[in-house]
Amino acid sequence: MNTKLTLTIEKNVAEAIKEYAYSNDRTLSEMIENYFKLILYNRAPKTAATPIVNSLKGAFKIPKDFDYKEALSDALVEKHLK
């Protein structure tokens, strides 16, 4: 069951986060709820992933010789050269 929550934040922050949410196909409510879930349920350090990302842990296996820095570099080159 959902409930309505009223928040007061700076106007420029509200406008920016609404744009961010829209550009990422998310609702502002969804983003705030996921953040609160992260705080309440995970009690994880600030560098922790979102609950959605955490739910994916173990979903696939990465090869032992996988170089994530190289993969990231390749992906960024491909993204920005197209």
Rosetta silent file (secondary structure, phi, psi, omega in degrees, C-alpha in Angstrom):
SEQUENCE: MNTKLTLTIEKNVAEAIKEYAYSNDRTLSEMIENYFKLILYNRAPKTAATPIVNSLKGAFKIPKDFDYKEALSDALVEKHLK
SCORE:     score description
SCORE:     0.000 S_00000001
   1 L     0.000  130.777 -179.548    0.000    0.000    0.000 S_00000001
   2 L   -92.563  156.669  175.788    1.397    3.385   -0.985 S_00000001
   3 L  -136.707  152.468 -179.304    1.146    6.609    0.956 S_00000001
   4 L   -84.635  140.231 -178.761    1.655   10.201   -0.060 S_00000001
   5 L  -132.132  132.348  178.380    4.724   11.988    1.305 S_00000001
   6 L  -103.980  127.303  179.417    5.431   15.707    1.093 S_00000001
   7 L  -117.668  147.914  174.827    9.071   16.794    0.831 S_00000001
   8 L  -119.363  116.895  178.134   10.564   20.262    0.934 S_00000001
   9 L  -139.011  167.039  179.793   13.789   20.733   -1.023 S_00000001
  10 L   -59.488  141.710 -176.209   15.505   23.545   -2.903 S_00000001
  11 H   -58.825  -44.498 -178.146   13.721   24.447   -6.134 S_00000001
  12 H   -65.651  -33.039  176.908   16.795   24.024   -8.353 S_00000001
  13 H   -68.430  -43.765  179.837   17.447   20.572   -6.867 S_00000001
  14 H   -60.628  -44.677 -179.697   13.831   19.533   -7.458 S_00000001
  15 H   -64.726  -42.989 -178.714   13.950   20.683  -11.080 S_00000001
  16 H   -66.000  -42.474 -177.656   17.269   18.970  -11.740 S_00000001
  17 H   -71.657  -31.034  175.282   16.250   15.656  -10.177 S_00000001
  18 H   -64.254  -42.926  177.408   12.951   15.647  -12.086 S_00000001
  19 H   -62.976  -43.369  179.686   14.905   16.041  -15.335 S_00000001
  20 H   -60.827  -47.162 -179.575   17.304   13.305  -14.265 S_00000001
  21 H   -60.316  -47.983 -179.193   14.466   10.933  -13.403 S_00000001
  22 H   -60.636  -43.471 -178.153   12.680   11.609  -16.688 S_00000001
  23 H   -69.628  -16.299  179.124   15.835   11.117  -18.752 S_00000001
  24 L  -109.188   19.254  178.889   16.413    7.758  -17.037 S_00000001
  25 L    52.009   43.812  178.582   12.828    6.515  -17.470 S_00000001
  26 L  -127.184  160.097  171.197   12.203    6.688  -13.724 S_00000001
  27 L   -99.144  155.432  177.462    9.729    8.510  -11.571 S_00000001
  28 H   -61.892  -39.801  178.250   10.885   10.781   -8.816 S_00000001
  29 H   -60.260  -42.543  179.854    8.870    8.707   -6.356 S_00000001
  30 H   -63.011  -42.952 -179.647   10.615    5.529   -7.505 S_00000001
  31 H   -63.948  -44.388 -179.246   14.049    7.093   -7.099 S_00000001
  32 H   -66.557  -42.918  179.015   13.289    8.388   -3.609 S_00000001
  33 H   -61.369  -43.697  179.525   11.727    5.093   -2.524 S_00000001
  34 H   -63.700  -37.671  177.536   14.755    3.127   -3.768 S_00000001
  35 H   -64.553  -45.188  179.002   17.095    5.469   -1.913 S_00000001
  36 H   -63.592  -38.471  177.407   15.136    5.050    1.319 S_00000001
  37 H   -62.353  -40.719  178.378   15.126    1.268    0.860 S_00000001
  38 H   -59.296  -45.569  179.881   18.880    1.365    0.462 S_00000001
  39 H   -65.287  -47.824 -173.144   19.232    3.257    3.724 S_00000001
  40 H   -74.677  -44.108 -169.941   16.718    1.180    5.675 S_00000001
  41 H   -96.105  -32.037 -176.494   17.280   -2.357    4.466 S_00000001
  42 H   -92.015  -31.503 -176.151   20.874   -2.578    3.365 S_00000001
  43 L    45.679   41.545 -173.910   22.528   -0.378    5.954 S_00000001
  44 L   -95.131  164.240  176.924   25.387   -0.413    3.494 S_00000001
  45 L   -64.100  165.248 -176.631   28.225    2.064    3.057 S_00000001
  46 L   -58.077  -21.193 -178.045   27.721    5.098    0.841 S_00000001
  47 L   -87.971    2.868 -176.000   29.353    3.297   -2.082 S_00000001
  48 L   -69.397  154.990  178.062   26.746    0.514   -2.094 S_00000001
  49 L   -78.811  169.644  178.181   24.598   -0.231   -5.121 S_00000001
  50 L   -72.109  163.505  177.731   20.850    0.275   -5.281 S_00000001
  51 H   -56.413  -36.142  179.549   18.473   -2.474   -4.152 S_00000001
  52 H   -64.171  -46.074  179.243   17.769   -3.326   -7.793 S_00000001
  53 H   -64.417  -42.650  178.815   21.467   -3.787   -8.549 S_00000001
  54 H   -60.068  -33.473 -179.652   21.936   -5.783   -5.351 S_00000001
  55 H   -67.950  -17.061 -179.438   19.131   -8.113   -6.431 S_00000001
  56 L   -88.309   -6.284 -179.206   21.179   -8.991   -9.520 S_00000001
  57 L   -56.244  130.867  178.840   24.141  -10.304   -7.524 S_00000001
  58 L    82.655    2.278 -177.821   25.013  -13.803   -8.646 S_00000001
  59 L   -71.290  -25.331  177.180   22.814  -13.556  -11.749 S_00000001
  60 L  -150.050  159.431 -178.705   25.807  -14.194  -14.009 S_00000001
  61 L  -105.823  134.014  177.486   29.426  -15.229  -13.668 S_00000001
  62 L   -95.458  134.086  177.648   32.289  -13.058  -14.823 S_00000001
  63 L   -57.670  146.397 -177.276   35.337  -14.871  -16.229 S_00000001
  64 L   -60.813  -29.947 -177.911   38.317  -14.807  -13.859 S_00000001
  65 L   -93.094   13.159 -178.556   40.462  -13.041  -16.456 S_00000001
  66 L   -68.509  128.600  178.693   37.854  -10.300  -17.120 S_00000001
  67 L  -107.725   99.493 -174.938   39.415   -6.817  -17.084 S_00000001
  68 H   -66.922  -30.947  178.832   36.627   -4.402  -16.210 S_00000001
  69 H   -66.374  -40.390  177.590   38.825   -1.334  -16.756 S_00000001
  70 H   -66.980  -42.559  178.920   39.591   -2.469  -20.293 S_00000001
  71 H   -62.939  -41.590  178.104   35.926   -3.282  -20.944 S_00000001
  72 H   -64.578  -44.631  178.507   34.881    0.133  -19.634 S_00000001
  73 H   -59.303  -46.504  178.632   37.509    1.858  -21.737 S_00000001
  74 H   -60.546  -42.327 -178.965   36.388   -0.025  -24.860 S_00000001
  75 H   -65.855  -40.029  179.614   32.742    0.823  -24.195 S_00000001
  76 H   -68.042  -40.397  177.101   33.508    4.523  -23.705 S_00000001
  77 H   -61.739  -46.621  179.923   35.574    4.676  -26.883 S_00000001
  78 H   -61.756  -42.640 -179.074   32.786    2.975  -28.817 S_00000001
  79 H   -62.835  -44.475 -173.177   30.131    5.251  -27.316 S_00000001
  80 H   -88.832   -9.006  177.446   31.947    8.486  -28.059 S_00000001
  81 H   -97.319   -4.257  179.008   33.261    7.596  -31.492 S_00000001
  82 L   -95.774    0.000    0.000   29.836    6.810  -32.931 S_00000001
